[in-house]
Amino acid sequence: MTDATVSEPGHRLKPLTPAMLRELSVRSDLRGAAQSLGHYGVIVLMGVLIWKISTNWGVLWALPLMAVQGYVVAFLFMAVHETAHKTAFRSRSLNLVVGYLSAFLIGLPYEYYCLFHWDHHRYTQDPDKDPELIVGVKPTSDTQLAIAYSGVLQVAGRLRLMLVHAVTGEVTVPWIPENKRAVIVREARAYVALYALLLALSLWCSSALLLWVWIVPLVIGQFFLRPYLYAEHTGCERTRSAFQNTRTTYTGAMVKWFAWNMPYHVEHHAYPSIPFHALPKLNEIVDDDIVHRGRGYIRTTRETWAWFRRQRRAG
């Protein structure tokens, strides 16, 4: 992914010099390790607490912790995203290790996502070419809109696509080039085989541990992740400029930490080579040029919900 300045008439120029870009684009194994170990550390801690409480007092008492675990596990999507850009670490190998592990835990094949996300950056907000818009849910009622915001349909859709790739050996989605389709099929089959193995081991051990510390929390976590993802581009212009087609949402430090600083989303789309840990500094430089500015995720979710409803009436 490049950082070429958009120069078409009517588009905003990005206000970074080459020297500033080089400085901000420095990647760090230490920063990536701290972020990854911290994120996974919380997951392990929550998992142990859920196991202890459900074993000693029953599953219902562990439900609040499952909601917390859901948020943390679902937001491993951000680890997948950052490693897809190969910016989480200086080391390519570390990017791949964390990327593959995180992708497996959220049911999103890593190689597939890298190609999907590449086209999302190339064609952001292009309704005919942006994969996020092509596969996006188009609700025709408030009920369907609420289901879309739950994230359940999106997860079911990507799991179904993975199964199709694994079973049929065919890949037809346009963002996967011909020379990569065999890789995507092998990846899907590896994921399905590993999930089947974990299921078999759980049944053999008569253990519901993975269900309570991983699967159920992952489903719950979609209720947090999907509104966050809708905030990134919903209601923004359909132009080539990241300063117009993307939203930065100003939020609390904890949300930014678990989201790997991706609430600074205009900054990320304008300069995808800049790693997550440098985005706050980049925001200080480009803040005045940001057009779409979310003020917290509760308020921004109300705005995106209202946008979807207006689009439905207009359609």
N, C-alpha and C positions, 0 to 999 in steps of 0.2 A: 504494500500500500504506500502511496506516495504522498508528499506534502506539497505538491505543486500548487501555486497560488491560482485561484480561479480568476480569470481575467475577462470573462464575457461581460459585455455591457450590462449595466444594471445589477451586477453582482458585487458584493462587498469583498474588498481585498483583505487578506489576513495580515495583521500588523506585526509580524515577526521578521527580524533580520536573520540571515543565514547563521551568523555567529550565535545569536540567542537560541536558534533552533538546535544547533549542535550541542550547546550547553545543556539544554533541557532534555535532549534525547539520550543522555547517558543512562545506560541500564545498570542495574545493581543486583548481584546475586544476594547480597546481604539484605537489602530491602525486600526483595522477593521472598527470601526465606523467612524473614520476620513476619511478613503478611500471611504467607501460607501456613506456617507453623502456628501462628496465632489463631487463624480461622479454623484450622483442623483441631487445634487444642480445645477450642470451645465445643466443637462437635463431639470430641471424645468425652469431655467433662459432662456434657448434657446426656450423652449416651449412658455413661456410668450411673448418673443420678436417676435416669428413667428406669434402668434395669433394677437398681436397688429399691426404688420406691414401688415399682410394679410388682416386684417379687415379694416385698414385705407387707405392702398394704393394698395392692390391687392396681389394675391398669387405670381405673378412673382417677385415682389420686395423681397419676403421672401425666394426665392430659395437659395441664398448663405447661409442663416442661416440654411436652411434645410440640406444643405450639412454638415455643422458643427454639427448639431443635429444628422445627420446620423452616423457620425464618433463616437460620444459619445454614442448613443444608441446601435449601433452594438457592441461596445466594452464592453457592459454589459456582453457579452460572458465571459469576464475575471472574472467578479464577479461570474458567474455561475461556472466557472472552479475552482476558489479558494474555493468556498463554497462546491463544490463537494468533495474536499479533506478534508473539515472540518478544514481548516487552516486559514480562513479569520478571525475568532474569536476564543477565548477560549471557549465561550459558544456554545454548539451544537444547541441550539434553535435559536440563532442569525444567525448561518450559514444557518439554514434551512429557516428562514424568508427571508433573503436577497437572498438566492439561488432560492427559489420558485418564488419570485417577479421578479427577473432578468430574469429567464428562461421564465416566462410567457410573459414578454415584448419583448423577441426576438424569440418567437415561438419555443422554444426548451424544451420539457417536462423534468423537473428536474430529476426525478427518472430514466427515460430512459437514460438521459445523464450520470448520475453517473455510471451506469452499462456499458455503451458504453466506457466511459473514463477509467474505471477500466481495461477493456481488452486492451485498447490502451497502458496503462502502462505495462501490463503484456507481451504484444506481440509487442512492438514497432518495426516497420519496417519489421515485418514478413508478407509477402504478403498473406499468407493463413489464418492468425489469427488476424492481426491488423485491427480493424473495420474501421479505417481511410483509410486504403488501399483498403479494401473490397468495401466500398461504394464510394471510390474516383473516380472522373471523369477521364476517359481515352481518351483524345482527339485524333482524327485522322486527324485533320487539324488545321491550325492556327486560323480559325474562331471558331472552337469548343474550342480551347485553350483560346481564348479571352473570350468566354462565360463562361468558367470555372473560369477564373480570376475575372469575375464580381460577382461571388457568387450566382447568381440568381438560377442556377440549384440546388445548394446545399440546399438553403432555400426551394425551391419548393419540393425537394425530401423529406426533413424531415417533411414538412407540410402534404405531401401526405401520408407518413408513419403514422403520427399521426392520420389522418383521417381513414386509413385502420384499425388501432388498435381500434379506437373508434366505427366504423361502424360494423366491422366483429367480434370484440371481440377475434381475433386471433393474436398471436405474434409468428413469426417464425424465426426472426433473431437470429443467433447463440450466440450472446453475452448477450442475456437475458435468464437466467436460468429458468427452468420450474416453480420453486416455486415463481418467481417474475412476471410472465406473467399477472396474474390477477391484480397486482398493476399497471402495465403499461397500461392495458386496462382502469382501473378506472381513472388513471391520464389523459389519452388521452381524455376520455369522459368529464372530468371536464374542461379541456382546451377548447375543442370545445364548450361546453355549455357557458363558460364565454365569449369566442369570439363572439358567436352568440348573447349573451345578450348585449354586447357593441355595436354590429352592430345595433341591434333593437333599443337601446336607442338613437344612433346617428340618425337613420332614423326618430324616433318619434320626436326628437328635431330639425330635419332638420339641423343638424350641421355636418360640415366637419372638425371640430377641430381635432379629433383623426387622421384623414387622413393626415393632414398637419403637425402635431407635432409628430406623431408616425409612421404611416404606411409608408408613402413616405420616410421619413428620414431613416427608417430601411432598406428599399430597397437600397437607395443610399449608406448607410453605408457598404453594402456588398462589394462595390468596394474598400473600404479601408481594410476591415477585411480579405477577402480571400487571397490577396497577403501576408498579415502578417502571416496567418496560413500556407500557403505554405512554408514560410521561415523556419518553425520549423524543418522539417525533409527532405524536398525534396533535393535529390542529396547526402544525407548522406548514410553511409554504412548500410547494413542490417545485423547488429550484435546485440548482447544482451547488449553491453556496451553503456550507455548513453553518454559517452565521444566520441563515434564514430557514433552513429545513430541519433544524435540530433545536432542542430545548435543554438548557442547563437549569437544574432545580436546586435551589439553595435550601439546605437542610442541616440537621444536626450532625455532630462529629461521629456519633456511633453509626448512624445510617451510612455516612460516607465511608467509614472504615469497612463495614461488612460489604459494601458495594464496590470496594477497591477504587474509590474516588470517581466512579463512573457517573454520579450525578453531575459532574462537570462534563456533560456530554457534548456540548458544542465544541469545547476545547479538544475533546478526544476526536471528534469527526474532522475538525479542521486540521489537526496534527496527529494522525494515528501512530506516528513513530515515537511519540513522547510517552514514556512509561507512566503508570498510574500514580506513582509517588511524586511526580513533578507537576501533575495537573493543578493542584492548588496554586502553585507559583505561576503557572501559565494563566490561570484565571485572573490573577492580579494584573496581568499585562493586557488581557483582551476583554476584561469585564465590560467596559463601556461599549464595546461593539456587539454585544450579545443582544439579539432581538427578542427571543422568547425566553422569559425568565420565570421559572416556577418558584412559588413561595411556599415550600413545604409540600409533602406528598399528599396530605389530606386535601388541601386546597387544589392542588394540581389535578388530583383524581376527579374532583368535582368538575373541573374545567374540561378534562378529556371526556368524561361521561356526557357532559352537555354537548360537546362537539359531535360525538357519535350520534346522539339523538337528533341534532340539527341535520346531520348528513342523511339520516334515515328519512326525515320529513322531506328534505329537498329531493331525495331520490324517488 
